[in-house]
Amino acid sequence: MSDVGDERLHALDAVRGGALFLGLAFHAGLSFLPGDQVWLVMDQARSTPIAWLTFVLHIFRMATFFLLAGFFGRLVLQRKGYGYFVRSRSKRILLPLLIFWPLVTAAFIGLMAWLYRGKFGLTAEQLPPPPPPSIDTFPLTHLWFLYVLILFYVAMLILRPVLALDRGERLRAFAGTAAAWSIRRGLLQVVLAVPVATALLCQQGWPLWFGVRTPDTGLLPNTPALVTYGSAFLLGWVLNRPGEPLSAMRSNWPANLLAAGAFTAICLVLLGGKATGGSDITGVERVGYAASYALAIWTWTFGLIGAALTFLNGERRWVRYVADSSYWVYIVHLPIVFALQIAVMDLPWPAPAKYAVILGATLALTLASYQLLVRHSFVGSLLNGPRRKRS
């Protein structure tokens, strides 16, 4: 989705692709969370370790993606100009949303009918009525990230002259140097955590286990999501400049990952290790949880990007393949995951075995469809640009 010509930033491509692939691991685990129903289908077997995995993945996955979206967005704008930026973002982001959202929604409707009628034996009259269509109930599905990206791109094009983010070499150099200095000392992570923690604490009915609530329903994203992912996008935009802020991430990635693990552990301890729990956390503990969760977002994000810059900073064919296939895989994976969750929900297998089957089968189907149907087709050109077949 970077679409910036021949030169590629392989480490950042790898992180972005990895963040999308981790979406499969996250969604595949939702049917196994202990406790009340939080997903469209809940398996008869539940697993606390799988719940912990989904908890950790949800902390950093989309914040990391939006940071890199901001980074690559500014890269395209600086190299190609406004006209090319608008055309490329329309082709790579807007068109896939318009094309695939109806198909994904239709697939979910069909799968819900199978679930209620085939599994539960309910008639059409017994099915729960859908909510009336409105701004608050519009089902964006897992493609919400494309919609929110469009909002951020439009906002940046409008606000960029006002914020003077890219005006003057001296200002750009100062911004890059300041960002690098604050990253090395751990200050930027703290500064970014403050508005995120505040937004979480101010949210009515905040589901603590799920941290930043996914804005997959409604055309107005919730405030914590806007603050968190908007901050990540803006930070990515700022990081793409002189002053080596990315080098600062590379130099202290071990410290960031250690801190991320510690903050995540604090959150799980405050929750008592209970999946989907936390409604009884109040007072100082609630503030501590919000602060730890917000700090975990940024330390995970900075640590993983820094580690990728250290170990994946060069062209590798498998990394390039992961980066190229991740967009298609993420777009089509969730109906497949949902169908497999319905298929195995009543089998007398342990939860880890079912989880492995769902994840493995989804990866096999999505990657096979990418290789056979997408990689060298017009769909692949739409998502990642034209590609010539190797002889």
LINRAUR-V68585 format. One record per residue. N is the residue number from 1. RES is the residue in one small letter. PHI is phi as a letter, one per 20 degrees, with the letter a starting at -180 (999 if undefined). PSI is psi in whole degrees, -180 to 180 (999 if undefined). BURIAL is 1 if it has 16 or more other ideal C-beta (glycine too) atoms within 10 Angstrom, else 0. Layout:
n=N res=RES phi=PHI psi=PSI burial=BURIAL
n=N res=RES phi=PHI psi=PSI burial=BURIAL
This chain:
n=1 res=m phi=999 psi=-4 burial=1
n=2 res=s phi=f psi=-45 burial=1
n=3 res=d phi=l psi=55 burial=1
n=4 res=v phi=c psi=19 burial=1
n=5 res=g phi=o psi=-158 burial=0
n=6 res=d phi=f psi=-37 burial=0
n=7 res=e phi=f psi=131 burial=0
n=8 res=r phi=c psi=145 burial=0
n=9 res=l phi=e psi=92 burial=1
n=10 res=h phi=f psi=-40 burial=1
n=11 res=a phi=f psi=-43 burial=1
n=12 res=l phi=f psi=-36 burial=1
n=13 res=d phi=g psi=-41 burial=1
n=14 res=a phi=f psi=-42 burial=1
n=15 res=v phi=f psi=-44 burial=1
n=16 res=r phi=f psi=-45 burial=1
n=17 res=g phi=f psi=-40 burial=1
n=18 res=g phi=f psi=-39 burial=1
n=19 res=a phi=f psi=-38 burial=1
n=20 res=l phi=f psi=-40 burial=1
n=21 res=f phi=f psi=-35 burial=1
n=22 res=l phi=f psi=-19 burial=1
n=23 res=g phi=f psi=-33 burial=1
n=24 res=l phi=f psi=-46 burial=1
n=25 res=a phi=f psi=-37 burial=1
n=26 res=f phi=f psi=-53 burial=1
n=27 res=h phi=f psi=-34 burial=1
n=28 res=a phi=f psi=-24 burial=1
n=29 res=g phi=e psi=-8 burial=1
n=30 res=l phi=f psi=-28 burial=1
n=31 res=s phi=f psi=-5 burial=1
n=32 res=f phi=d psi=7 burial=1
n=33 res=l phi=f psi=131 burial=1
n=34 res=p phi=f psi=158 burial=0
n=35 res=g phi=n psi=-152 burial=0
n=36 res=d phi=f psi=167 burial=0
n=37 res=q phi=f psi=123 burial=0
n=38 res=v phi=c psi=-2 burial=1
n=39 res=w phi=c psi=169 burial=0
n=40 res=l phi=f psi=-33 burial=0
n=41 res=v phi=c psi=139 burial=1
n=42 res=m phi=d psi=130 burial=1
n=43 res=d phi=f psi=156 burial=1
n=44 res=q phi=f psi=-22 burial=0
n=45 res=a phi=d psi=133 burial=1
n=46 res=r phi=c psi=163 burial=0
n=47 res=s phi=b psi=121 burial=1
n=48 res=t phi=f psi=-43 burial=0
n=49 res=p phi=g psi=-40 burial=0
n=50 res=i phi=f psi=-38 burial=1
n=51 res=a phi=f psi=-42 burial=1
n=52 res=w phi=f psi=-39 burial=1
n=53 res=l phi=f psi=-47 burial=1
n=54 res=t phi=f psi=-36 burial=1
n=55 res=f phi=f psi=-49 burial=1
n=56 res=v phi=f psi=-45 burial=1
n=57 res=l phi=f psi=-37 burial=1
n=58 res=h phi=f psi=-22 burial=1
n=59 res=i phi=f psi=-49 burial=1
n=60 res=f phi=d psi=-15 burial=1
n=61 res=r phi=g psi=-56 burial=1
n=62 res=m phi=e psi=-28 burial=1
n=63 res=a phi=f psi=-42 burial=1
n=64 res=t phi=f psi=-44 burial=1
n=65 res=f phi=f psi=-47 burial=1
n=66 res=f phi=f psi=-33 burial=1
n=67 res=l phi=f psi=-46 burial=1
n=68 res=l phi=f psi=-30 burial=1
n=69 res=a phi=f psi=-41 burial=1
n=70 res=g phi=f psi=-41 burial=1
n=71 res=f phi=g psi=-52 burial=1
n=72 res=f phi=f psi=-30 burial=1
n=73 res=g phi=f psi=-46 burial=1
n=74 res=r phi=f psi=-35 burial=1
n=75 res=l phi=f psi=-45 burial=1
n=76 res=v phi=f psi=-45 burial=1
n=77 res=l phi=f psi=-44 burial=1
n=78 res=q phi=f psi=-37 burial=0
n=79 res=r phi=e psi=-33 burial=0
n=80 res=k phi=d psi=-18 burial=0
n=81 res=g phi=n psi=171 burial=0
n=82 res=y phi=f psi=-47 burial=0
n=83 res=g phi=f psi=-48 burial=0
n=84 res=y phi=f psi=-39 burial=0
n=85 res=f phi=g psi=-48 burial=1
n=86 res=v phi=f psi=-44 burial=0
n=87 res=r phi=f psi=-45 burial=0
n=88 res=s phi=f psi=-41 burial=1
n=89 res=r phi=f psi=-33 burial=1
n=90 res=s phi=f psi=-41 burial=0
n=91 res=k phi=f psi=-43 burial=0
n=92 res=r phi=e psi=-26 burial=1
n=93 res=i phi=d psi=-55 burial=1
n=94 res=l phi=f psi=-48 burial=1
n=95 res=l phi=f psi=-46 burial=0
n=96 res=p phi=g psi=-37 burial=1
n=97 res=l phi=f psi=-46 burial=1
n=98 res=l phi=f psi=-33 burial=0
n=99 res=i phi=e psi=-47 burial=0
n=100 res=f phi=e psi=-22 burial=1
n=101 res=w phi=f psi=-48 burial=1
n=102 res=p phi=f psi=-38 burial=0
n=103 res=l phi=f psi=-44 burial=0
n=104 res=v phi=f psi=-43 burial=1
n=105 res=t phi=f psi=-43 burial=0
n=106 res=a phi=f psi=-39 burial=0
n=107 res=a phi=f psi=-42 burial=1
n=108 res=f phi=f psi=-39 burial=1
n=109 res=i phi=f psi=-45 burial=0
n=110 res=g phi=f psi=-41 burial=0
n=111 res=l phi=f psi=-36 burial=1
n=112 res=m phi=f psi=-38 burial=1
n=113 res=a phi=f psi=-41 burial=0
n=114 res=w phi=f psi=-43 burial=0
n=115 res=l phi=f psi=-51 burial=1
n=116 res=y phi=f psi=-40 burial=1
n=117 res=r phi=e psi=-47 burial=0
n=118 res=g phi=f psi=-42 burial=0
n=119 res=k phi=e psi=-41 burial=0
n=120 res=f phi=d psi=-8 burial=0
n=121 res=g phi=m psi=29 burial=0
n=122 res=l phi=e psi=144 burial=0
n=123 res=t phi=e psi=172 burial=0
n=124 res=a phi=f psi=-36 burial=0
n=125 res=e phi=f psi=-26 burial=0
n=126 res=q phi=e psi=-12 burial=0
n=127 res=l phi=f psi=145 burial=0
n=128 res=p phi=f psi=136 burial=0
n=129 res=p phi=f psi=143 burial=0
n=130 res=p phi=f psi=153 burial=0
n=131 res=p phi=f psi=148 burial=0
n=132 res=p phi=f psi=138 burial=0
n=133 res=p phi=f psi=134 burial=0
n=134 res=s phi=a psi=177 burial=0
n=135 res=i phi=f psi=-33 burial=0
n=136 res=d phi=e psi=-19 burial=0
n=137 res=t phi=d psi=2 burial=0
n=138 res=f phi=f psi=125 burial=0
n=139 res=p phi=e psi=99 burial=1
n=140 res=l phi=f psi=-13 burial=1
n=141 res=t phi=l psi=-157 burial=1
n=142 res=h phi=f psi=-3 burial=1
n=143 res=l phi=e psi=11 burial=1
n=144 res=w phi=g psi=-30 burial=1
n=145 res=f phi=f psi=-31 burial=1
n=146 res=l phi=f psi=-42 burial=1
n=147 res=y phi=f psi=-46 burial=1
n=148 res=v phi=f psi=-37 burial=1
n=149 res=l phi=g psi=-42 burial=1
n=150 res=i phi=f psi=-43 burial=0
n=151 res=l phi=g psi=-43 burial=1
n=152 res=f phi=f psi=-40 burial=1
n=153 res=y phi=f psi=-45 burial=1
n=154 res=v phi=f psi=-45 burial=0
n=155 res=a phi=f psi=-41 burial=0
n=156 res=m phi=f psi=-39 burial=1
n=157 res=l phi=f psi=-34 burial=0
n=158 res=i phi=f psi=-43 burial=0
n=159 res=l phi=e psi=-16 burial=0
n=160 res=r phi=g psi=-46 burial=1
n=161 res=p phi=f psi=-34 burial=0
n=162 res=v phi=f psi=-43 burial=0
n=163 res=l phi=f psi=-14 burial=0
n=164 res=a phi=l psi=39 burial=0
n=165 res=l phi=f psi=-27 burial=1
n=166 res=d phi=c psi=31 burial=1
n=167 res=r phi=d psi=116 burial=0
n=168 res=g phi=n psi=136 burial=0
n=169 res=e phi=f psi=-40 burial=0
n=170 res=r phi=f psi=-43 burial=0
n=171 res=l phi=f psi=-41 burial=0
n=172 res=r phi=f psi=-42 burial=1
n=173 res=a phi=f psi=-40 burial=0
n=174 res=f phi=f psi=-43 burial=0
n=175 res=a phi=f psi=-42 burial=1
n=176 res=g phi=f psi=-43 burial=1
n=177 res=t phi=f psi=-43 burial=1
n=178 res=a phi=f psi=-42 burial=0
n=179 res=a phi=f psi=-44 burial=1
n=180 res=a phi=f psi=-44 burial=1
n=181 res=w phi=f psi=-44 burial=0
n=182 res=s phi=f psi=-31 burial=1
n=183 res=i phi=f psi=-44 burial=1
n=184 res=r phi=f psi=-31 burial=1
n=185 res=r phi=e psi=3 burial=0
n=186 res=g phi=m psi=11 burial=1
n=187 res=l phi=f psi=-39 burial=0
n=188 res=l phi=f psi=-37 burial=1
n=189 res=q phi=f psi=-41 burial=1
n=190 res=v phi=f psi=-45 burial=0
n=191 res=v phi=f psi=-43 burial=0
n=192 res=l phi=f psi=-30 burial=1
n=193 res=a phi=f psi=-27 burial=1
n=194 res=v phi=f psi=-54 burial=0
n=195 res=p phi=f psi=-32 burial=0
n=196 res=v phi=f psi=-49 burial=1
n=197 res=a phi=f psi=-40 burial=1
n=198 res=t phi=f psi=-44 burial=1
n=199 res=a phi=f psi=-39 burial=1
n=200 res=l phi=f psi=-44 burial=1
n=201 res=l phi=f psi=-29 burial=0
n=202 res=c phi=e psi=-7 burial=0
n=203 res=q phi=f psi=129 burial=1
n=204 res=q phi=f psi=132 burial=0
n=205 res=g phi=m psi=38 burial=0
n=206 res=w phi=f psi=120 burial=1
n=207 res=p phi=e psi=96 burial=0
n=208 res=l phi=g psi=-40 burial=1
n=209 res=w phi=g psi=-38 burial=1
n=210 res=f phi=e psi=6 burial=0
n=211 res=g phi=l psi=-117 burial=1
n=212 res=v phi=f psi=113 burial=1
n=213 res=r phi=f psi=131 burial=1
n=214 res=t phi=f psi=126 burial=1
n=215 res=p phi=e psi=58 burial=1
n=216 res=d phi=e psi=-2 burial=1
n=217 res=t phi=c psi=128 burial=1
n=218 res=g phi=n psi=147 burial=0
n=219 res=l phi=e psi=-6 burial=0
n=220 res=l phi=d psi=102 burial=0
n=221 res=p phi=f psi=147 burial=1
n=222 res=n phi=f psi=157 burial=1
n=223 res=t phi=f psi=-47 burial=1
n=224 res=p phi=g psi=-38 burial=1
n=225 res=a phi=f psi=-43 burial=1
n=226 res=l phi=f psi=-43 burial=1
n=227 res=v phi=f psi=-48 burial=1
n=228 res=t phi=f psi=-54 burial=1
n=229 res=y phi=f psi=-29 burial=1
n=230 res=g phi=f psi=-41 burial=1
n=231 res=s phi=f psi=-42 burial=1
n=232 res=a phi=f psi=-44 burial=1
n=233 res=f phi=f psi=-47 burial=1
n=234 res=l phi=f psi=-40 burial=1
n=235 res=l phi=f psi=-43 burial=1
n=236 res=g phi=f psi=-39 burial=1
n=237 res=w phi=f psi=-43 burial=1
n=238 res=v phi=f psi=-36 burial=1
n=239 res=l phi=f psi=-22 burial=1
n=240 res=n phi=e psi=74 burial=1
n=241 res=r phi=a psi=173 burial=1
n=242 res=p phi=f psi=167 burial=0
n=243 res=g phi=o psi=-3 burial=1
n=244 res=e phi=l psi=48 burial=1
n=245 res=p phi=f psi=-32 burial=1
n=246 res=l phi=f psi=-33 burial=1
n=247 res=s phi=f psi=-34 burial=0
n=248 res=a phi=f psi=-40 burial=1
n=249 res=m phi=f psi=-39 burial=1
n=250 res=r phi=f psi=-35 burial=1
n=251 res=s phi=f psi=-27 burial=1
n=252 res=n phi=c psi=32 burial=1
n=253 res=w phi=f psi=-35 burial=1
n=254 res=p phi=f psi=-41 burial=0
n=255 res=a phi=f psi=-40 burial=0
n=256 res=n phi=f psi=-42 burial=1
n=257 res=l phi=f psi=-36 burial=1
n=258 res=l phi=f psi=-44 burial=0
n=259 res=a phi=f psi=-39 burial=1
n=260 res=a phi=f psi=-45 burial=1
n=261 res=g phi=f psi=-39 burial=0
n=262 res=a phi=f psi=-46 burial=0
n=263 res=f phi=f psi=-37 burial=1
n=264 res=t phi=f psi=-42 burial=1
n=265 res=a phi=f psi=-40 burial=0
n=266 res=i phi=g psi=-44 burial=1
n=267 res=c phi=f psi=-46 burial=1
n=268 res=l phi=f psi=-36 burial=1
n=269 res=v phi=f psi=-44 burial=0
n=270 res=l phi=f psi=-32 burial=1
n=271 res=l phi=f psi=-7 burial=1
n=272 res=g phi=m psi=18 burial=0
n=273 res=g phi=m psi=7 burial=0
n=274 res=k phi=e psi=125 burial=0
n=275 res=a phi=f psi=139 burial=1
n=276 res=t phi=m psi=18 burial=1
n=277 res=g phi=e psi=-170 burial=1
n=278 res=g phi=o psi=-2 burial=1
n=279 res=s phi=f psi=-20 burial=0
n=280 res=d phi=e psi=3 burial=0
n=281 res=i phi=e psi=124 burial=1
n=282 res=t phi=c psi=174 burial=0
n=283 res=g phi=m psi=-137 burial=0
n=284 res=v phi=f psi=-37 burial=0
n=285 res=e phi=f psi=-38 burial=0
n=286 res=r phi=f psi=-42 burial=1
n=287 res=v phi=f psi=-43 burial=0
n=288 res=g phi=f psi=-37 burial=0
n=289 res=y phi=f psi=-47 burial=1
n=290 res=a phi=f psi=-43 burial=1
n=291 res=a phi=f psi=-44 burial=1
n=292 res=s phi=f psi=-41 burial=1
n=293 res=y phi=f psi=-45 burial=1
n=294 res=a phi=f psi=-42 burial=1
n=295 res=l phi=f psi=-35 burial=1
n=296 res=a phi=f psi=-37 burial=1
n=297 res=i phi=g psi=-51 burial=1
n=298 res=w phi=f psi=-35 burial=1
n=299 res=t phi=f psi=-38 burial=1
n=300 res=w phi=f psi=-47 burial=1
n=301 res=t phi=f psi=-49 burial=1
n=302 res=f phi=f psi=-39 burial=1
n=303 res=g phi=f psi=-43 burial=1
n=304 res=l phi=f psi=-40 burial=1
n=305 res=i phi=f psi=-43 burial=1
n=306 res=g phi=f psi=-40 burial=1
n=307 res=a phi=f psi=-40 burial=1
n=308 res=a phi=f psi=-41 burial=1
n=309 res=l phi=f psi=-26 burial=1
n=310 res=t phi=e psi=-43 burial=0
n=311 res=f phi=d psi=-17 burial=0
n=312 res=l phi=c psi=25 burial=1
n=313 res=n phi=e psi=63 burial=0
n=314 res=g phi=a psi=162 burial=0
n=315 res=e phi=f psi=124 burial=0
n=316 res=r phi=c psi=134 burial=0
n=317 res=r phi=f psi=-39 burial=0
n=318 res=w phi=f psi=-34 burial=0
n=319 res=v phi=f psi=-42 burial=1
n=320 res=r phi=f psi=-39 burial=0
n=321 res=y phi=f psi=-43 burial=0
n=322 res=v phi=g psi=-46 burial=1
n=323 res=a phi=f psi=-43 burial=1
n=324 res=d phi=f psi=-39 burial=1
n=325 res=s phi=e psi=-19 burial=1
n=326 res=s phi=f psi=-36 burial=1
n=327 res=y phi=f psi=-52 burial=1
n=328 res=w phi=f psi=-46 burial=1
n=329 res=v phi=g psi=-44 burial=1
n=330 res=y phi=f psi=-40 burial=1
n=331 res=i phi=f psi=-42 burial=1
n=332 res=v phi=e psi=-5 burial=1
n=333 res=h phi=f psi=-35 burial=1
n=334 res=l phi=f psi=-43 burial=1
n=335 res=p phi=g psi=-34 burial=1
n=336 res=i phi=f psi=-46 burial=1
n=337 res=v phi=g psi=-46 burial=1
n=338 res=f phi=f psi=-44 burial=1
n=339 res=a phi=f psi=-42 burial=1
n=340 res=l phi=f psi=-36 burial=1
n=341 res=q phi=f psi=-40 burial=1
n=342 res=i phi=f psi=-41 burial=1
n=343 res=a phi=f psi=-35 burial=0
n=344 res=v phi=d psi=-1 burial=1
n=345 res=m phi=g psi=-31 burial=1
n=346 res=d phi=d psi=2 burial=0
n=347 res=l phi=f psi=143 burial=0
n=348 res=p phi=e psi=50 burial=0
n=349 res=w phi=d psi=157 burial=0
n=350 res=p phi=f psi=153 burial=0
n=351 res=a phi=g psi=-43 burial=1
n=352 res=p phi=g psi=-36 burial=0
n=353 res=a phi=f psi=-44 burial=0
n=354 res=k phi=f psi=-43 burial=1
n=355 res=y phi=g psi=-44 burial=1
n=356 res=a phi=f psi=-40 burial=0
n=357 res=v phi=f psi=-47 burial=1
n=358 res=i phi=f psi=-47 burial=1
n=359 res=l phi=f psi=-45 burial=1
n=360 res=g phi=f psi=-44 burial=0
n=361 res=a phi=f psi=-38 burial=1
n=362 res=t phi=f psi=-45 burial=1
n=363 res=l phi=f psi=-44 burial=1
n=364 res=a phi=f psi=-46 burial=0
n=365 res=l phi=f psi=-44 burial=1
n=366 res=t phi=f psi=-40 burial=1
n=367 res=l phi=f psi=-37 burial=1
n=368 res=a phi=f psi=-42 burial=0
n=369 res=s phi=f psi=-35 burial=1
n=370 res=y phi=f psi=-47 burial=1
n=371 res=q phi=f psi=-43 burial=0
n=372 res=l phi=e psi=-33 burial=0
n=373 res=l phi=d psi=-22 burial=0
n=374 res=v phi=d psi=-46 burial=1
n=375 res=r phi=g psi=-42 burial=1
n=376 res=h phi=d psi=23 burial=0
n=377 res=s phi=d psi=-180 burial=0
n=378 res=f phi=f psi=-28 burial=0
n=379 res=v phi=f psi=-43 burial=1
n=380 res=g phi=f psi=-38 burial=1
n=381 res=s phi=f psi=-38 burial=0
n=382 res=l phi=f psi=-44 burial=1
n=383 res=l phi=e psi=-40 burial=1
n=384 res=n phi=c psi=2 burial=1
n=385 res=g phi=n psi=163 burial=1
n=386 res=p phi=f psi=150 burial=0
n=387 res=r phi=b psi=135 burial=0
n=388 res=r phi=e psi=142 burial=0
n=389 res=k phi=f psi=142 burial=0
n=390 res=r phi=f psi=146 burial=0
n=391 res=s phi=f psi=999 burial=0
